[in-house]
């Protein structure tokens, strides 16, 4: 009887240990798969952006923190990459370690303004496309000196308000011109 109790105690301890090991490995697997999912989304958003050479940008994700490494042509591209990734679901933080290889002179204000406008347009358009509550494909986005113009057709006033809010909450936007028509 004493032996049987001892065996039962050992068996229950082994079961408890293996169950806690399984739970820990299951949780670790879940975290790694979430990081892989975020990494795939980050790679995709960078690839789809026509203003960036995504082949020179590497993404690594650990615990929801995206680290960007590689090289870009200028500071605007560096900021653009960081802001695009920062707007993705599941991203807790972005460590932007991109290196600017061809730093342009600050004397070229008009070129910088054009690059900044292109960056703003890309970010707004990407955020509209990534938001499932707005049909981003029905909205044209243009930017001139930080003023974003939204044109197109949406189904509801709520979608229109959300599109305007997305544009207003984008870095470097000074004003939003709403030329969206609501069809219903």
Buried (B, 14 or more C-beta within 10 A) or exposed (E): EEEEEEEEEEEEEEEEEEEEEEEEEEEEEEEEEBBEEBBEBBBEBBEBBEBBBBEBBBBBBEEEBBBBBBBBBBBBBBBBBBBBBBBBEBBEEBEBEBEBEEEBEEEEEEEBBBBBBBBBBBBBBBBBBBBEEBBBEBBEBBBEEBBBBBBBBBEEEEBBBBBBEBBEEBEBBEEBBBEBEEEE
